[in-house]
Amino acid sequence: WALFLLERMYGHGSTGLLAETLEFIGLTWMAVLFLVSVSILFVDIVTVFGLLMKGAVARLRTIAILVGLTLSLLALFQGLRPPTVQKYDVYLSGLPKEMDGRVIVGVSDLHLGSLIGARWLQGVISRVQALKPDMIVLLGDILEGHEPPGDELLSLFRKLSAPLGVWAVPGNHDTHGDDDLFIRLINNNGIKVLRNEWTEPIPGFYLAGVNDLRDHYRSGNSGSPVIESLRGKPPGGATVLLSHSPEDFAHVAQSGVGLMLSGHTHGGQIWPFDYLVKRRYPLIEGKHFISGMSVIVCRGTGTWGPRMRLWSPGEILHITLRRTSEN
């Protein structure tokens, strides 16, 4: 409410550090209340809301509050710490010999904005470059979406470099209601955006990218972004598809894609939200196999909302491509 009043008085984005501090405190406090409430609810369910173990209810609820606060501190620590590096080997049929052993480094859900800024992004970029990637992919939600970040923040992306390029797909937070604005912001800083299209960095190796599938289907649009993104691609070779949301993976597998890379889910970010997220996105994180296709879902490099994570630390993907024995 304090942030709301300040923005009403001085205009959105004009309150600077004070507004950012209030936003951080407000979102963190909401997450703390949630974790404390979940802990108390567990005690109430066990005691049937105080009907059982009446003599111990007060003590158990006090313990629940302490547990909730402890979980909050742990979540804050995990949310503020640098992302981990998660390594995978992926075997692709049709992979050209020149791509065998090449490394793709992927990040997703940076959510750059008022709570995640230049210092944190610089640390992520340094870790990405230290992995010596042959290709870098950004799997959507690069921006938070409230308003475009400043040039100082976005210019840090120019430090990303890889022999086979730096590629991105848009996420549901990226467009600000204006797809062209996102593309201009990203392209101006050395990142190539794939919007329902494919490219061929090396002969026989294809990289395709789709607009956010979640937004596409939720908006009732006709047609398939996956089909559109692969239209005109020559047969054979190996194809990697970038899709912010882990949607429609069965259809993607039938389209001849060997590897699908996604984000969006944050791995649930704060337990027990992961149980709810899994109901919508069965492939919530990690590596999966769908009809012969590998699917890797990044649980997010940054955070959305509070700078907190519980049991789902942020990660950077390190993917080594391998040829299959049939190649």
N, C-alpha and C positions, 0 to 999 in steps of 0.2 A: 504494500500500500504506500509505503514511503517512496519507493521508486516511482510508482504511478503518479503520485502528487508532484514529485520533482519534474517528471517529464511533462506534466500538464502545465507547470509553471514556466519551465525554461525551454521546453521543446525536446523531442526525442533525440538522443545522442549528444546532447549539449551539456550534460551534467558530469561527464568525464569520470575521473577516478571514484568520486563519491557514489555515482550511480552503479558503477561496476562492483564496488564493495558491497553496496546494499543488495544487489542482485545475487552476488555470491553468498552472502549471509542468508538471504531469504530462501534460495533454493536448497542450501545445505540444511537449514532448519526444517524445511519440509521433509527432506529425506530422513533426518533424525527422528522426527515425529512419526514417520511411517514405520521405521524399524522398531521404535519403542512400542508403537501400537500393535505391531505384529507379535512382538514378544509377550505383551500383556494379553492379547487375544488367545495365544497358545495356552497360557495359564488358565484363562477363563473357560476355554473349551475343556481342558483336563478336569477342572473342578466344577464343571457345569455351572459356570458363572457364580461360583461361591456356594452352591448347594452342597458340595462335597468338600471334605477336609476344611471345614469352616475355621478351625483354629490355626490353620497354616496359610490361609488365603492371603492375608496381608503381607506375610513374609515372602510368599511366592511372587506376589505382584511387585514387591520391592526388588527381588532378584531379577524379575523380568525387565524392569526399568534399567537396572545395571547392565544386563545382557544387551539390551537395545542400544545403550550408550556405548558399550564396548564395540558392538558391531558397527556402529556409526564411525567411531575412530578408525577402525580397521578399513572401512569402506573409503573414508577420506584419504587414508594413507595409500590405498591401492589406486584411487582415482588420480592422485597427484604424482605418483611415481612414474618414471619413464616406461613406455610400453616395452613388453618383452618381444623377443624375436622367435617366431614359430616356424620351424623348418619342415619342409615336405619334399619328397621325391615324387614326381609324377611321370608315369610312363605313357607316351603318346604314340599311337599307331600312325604311321606316315610321317613322323617327324624327320625333317631333313637332317643329314649328317652334320651340317654346319650348326645346328641348334642343339645337338646332343651335349648335355652338361651345362648349357646356358642357364643363367639365373634370372628369374623374374622376382622383383621385390614389389610387394603391394601394401598399400595403406588404404584405410577406409574411415569414413565418419570422423574427419578431423574436427568438424564443427567450429571452424575458426570464427571468432566473434569477440564479444565483450569479456567472456570468461577464459577463452583460450587465445593467447596472443603470440607475439613475435618470439619471445624467449623460449616458450615451449616448442613452437614450430621449428625454430633453429636447432633445438636439440634433436627433434625427430629427423630433420633433414640430414644432420650430421651422422646419425645412426644409419639411415638409409644409404648414404654414400659410403659409409665404412663397410657395408656389405658387398661392395663392388658389383652392383647389378649390371646385367646386360640390357635389361629393360625395366622401367619403373611404371607401375600402373596405379592410378588413384581411382578407387571404386565408389566414388560418389559421396555426397554430403561433405564436400570440401569446405563449404561455407555454412554458417549457422542459419542464415536466411533472414534475420531481422532487417539488416541493411548491409550493403557491400562493405567489406573491410577496407582499410586505407591502403594506399599504394605501398607504404613502407612494409606492411605485412605481406601483401601478395608478391612483392618483388623478391622475397626470400625464395620463392619457387624457382627463380632463375639459377639457384645454386644446385638444383637437381639436374643431374646429367647421366646419361647412359648411352652406350653405343647404338642401341636399337630404339632409342627415343623414350620420351616420357608421355604417357597416354592417360586419358581420363574419360569417365562417363559421368553424366549428371545424376545426382540423387534428388530425393524429394525436397530437400532443404535448399538446393542450390539456385533455383531459378529466380527467387524474389518476385515471382509472377512475371518474369521476363527472361525467357530462355536465351535470347540474343545477348543480354547483359552478362550472363554467366560465361558464355562462350568468349566474349570479348575480354573479360577480366582474366580468364585462364589462358587463352591463346596469347595475350599480350605478355605473358610471363613464361613463355617457352613450353607450354603444355598443349598437346594436340587432343582435341575432344572428338570422340567417336559417338555420333548420334545416329543410330540405326544404319550403320555402315561398317565396311571392313577395309583393312589395309593389308599389305604384304611386305613386312619388314625385310624378310629374306625369302627368296623363291621357295615356294612349297610350305611356308609357315604363314598362317593367316591369323590376324588379330581383329576381332569384331567387337563392337560395343553397341548397347541399346540404351535408349532413354529409359527412365525408371519404369519398370513393368508395373509396379504397384499403382503409380499414378495413372498409367495408361488404362489398366483394366478398371480401376475404381471410377474413372471418368466416363466409362461406357464407350470408349473409342473402339471402332471396328478395326479389323486387320491385326496382324501379328508383327510386333517390332522385331521379333527374332527372325522371321522370314524375310522381312525387309532388310535387316542388317546383313543377311547372307546372300541377298539377291545378286546374281552375276558372278559369284565366287566360283572359280574353276573347281572341278572335282579333284579328289585326292588331297594329299598333303595333310597337315595337322592344323586344327583350328582351336583357338582359345577365345572364349566369349566373356566379355566384361559386362556384368549386370549388377546395378546397385542392389536391387532386391532379389533374394533367392526364390524367385517365382518361376513357375512354368518349366521346371527343370526336366520333367519327363518329355515335354515337347522339344526342348533344346537338345536332349540326347538323341532324339529321332532325327534331328537336323544335321547330324554328322559332326557335332562339336565334340572334341575330345576332353576339354577342360573348361569348366565354368567357374569364374571367380566372382564372388559377391560379398556384400557387407550388410548394412542396414540394421541387423538384429541387435548389435552390441552384446551378443551373448546373454541378453537379459539385463546386463549392466549391474543391477542391484537385486540380489536375492530377496524375496522369492519371485520377482517379476519374470524370471526365466521360465517358470512353469506356465505363465500366461502367454509369453511370447511363443513358446513351443506349440501352443494350440493354433497359432496363426502361421508360424514358420517352422515346420518339422525339422528342417535342416538349420538349426540355430547357430551352430559354430562347428569348426573343424572340417575334416575331410570325409567325403562320402562317395559312394559309387552308385550311379543310377544308370541302369541299362548300358553298361560299358563305359559310361562317361564319368570322369572324376569331377566332383564339385567341392570347392573349398570356400567356406564362409568365414570371413574375417569377423571377429567379435568387436572390431572397432579399434582404431588407434587413439582417438580422443574420447570425449564423453559428451552426452547430450543432457542438458539440464544441470543438475548438481555435479560438481567435480568429484564424484564418488563412484566406486565400483566395489561390489562384494562378490567374491569368488569368480569374477570374470575380468581379470586384468586386461588392460589394453594390449594390443599386439601389432607387430609388423610381420607380414608374410615374407618368407624366404623360400621360393619354389625353384627347385632344380629340375629341369626337363630332361627326360631320359628317353632314348629310343627303345622300342620293344624288339624282341628277338626276331619278329617277322619282318622288320624293316630291312 
